[in-house]
Amino acid sequence: MAPELVGLIGILAMLVLLALKVPVGIAMIAVSGVGYGYIIRPAAAFARLGSDPFTSVTSYAFSVIPLFILMGLFLTNAKLGTDLFGFVNALLGRYRGGMAMGPPSAPARFSLPFAVLPSLLHRP
């Protein structure tokens, strides 16, 4: 059978699985595993099923995500986000579009001391 026809059957199988209320991730893994196993061979599909999640999760981009979540947790527990948005609202709220300037400028105010501090410490 041609790979294009296997792909079309895979799309139809995925739609059927989604109609049967199978979770999207499970449906995608099942259809791609069966299709890859049919086109190449089943042993290659099982080997790929074990190696692909590991290689995609060990990239640098995924290592940064937990640190952003941790930073957000610290900001939430310290109530710093609410204070920063209140400060920016007090500064810019009376201007036209002031509430639209709040989200980009509040994180900038949070990072400003960290950007300026090294230059203040190494002043002659």
URRARA-V911252 format. One record per residue. SS is DSSP state (A for helix, B for strand, O for the rest). OMEGA is omega as a letter, one per 40 degrees, with the letter a starting at -180 (none if undefined). NEAR is the number of other C-alpha atoms within 8 Angstrom. Layout:
SS,OMEGA,NEAR ; SS,OMEGA,NEAR
//
This chain:
O,a,4 ; O,i,5 ; A,i,7 ; A,i,6 ; A,i,8 ; A,i,11 ; A,i,9 ; A,i,8 ; A,i,8 ; A,i,11 ; A,i,8 ; A,i,8 ; A,i,9 ; A,i,11 ; A,i,8 ; A,i,8 ; A,i,10 ; A,i,11 ; A,i,7 ; O,i,6 ; O,i,6 ; O,i,9 ; O,a,7 ; A,a,7 ; A,i,6 ; A,i,8 ; A,a,12 ; A,i,9 ; A,a,8 ; A,a,8 ; A,a,11 ; A,i,9 ; A,i,11 ; A,a,10 ; A,i,11 ; A,i,12 ; A,i,13 ; A,a,8 ; A,a,8 ; O,i,8 ; O,a,9 ; A,i,10 ; A,i,7 ; A,i,10 ; A,i,13 ; A,i,10 ; A,i,8 ; A,i,8 ; A,i,9 ; A,a,8 ; A,a,8 ; A,i,8 ; A,a,8 ; A,a,8 ; A,a,8 ; A,a,7 ; A,a,7 ; O,i,8 ; O,a,8 ; A,a,6 ; A,i,6 ; A,i,9 ; A,a,9 ; A,a,8 ; A,i,8 ; A,i,8 ; A,i,8 ; A,i,8 ; A,i,8 ; A,i,8 ; A,i,8 ; A,i,8 ; A,i,8 ; A,a,8 ; A,i,10 ; A,a,9 ; A,i,7 ; O,a,7 ; O,a,8 ; A,i,9 ; A,i,10 ; A,i,7 ; A,i,8 ; A,i,12 ; A,i,11 ; A,i,8 ; A,i,8 ; A,i,12 ; A,i,12 ; A,i,8 ; A,a,7 ; A,a,11 ; O,a,11 ; O,i,8 ; O,i,6 ; O,a,5 ; O,a,7 ; A,i,11 ; A,i,9 ; A,i,6 ; A,a,9 ; A,a,12 ; A,i,9 ; A,a,7 ; A,i,9 ; A,i,12 ; A,i,9 ; A,i,8 ; A,i,9 ; A,a,8 ; A,a,8 ; A,i,8 ; A,a,8 ; A,i,7 ; A,a,8 ; A,a,8 ; A,i,8 ; A,i,8 ; A,i,8 ; A,a,7 ; A,a,6 ; O,i,6 ; O,i,5 ; O,none,2
//
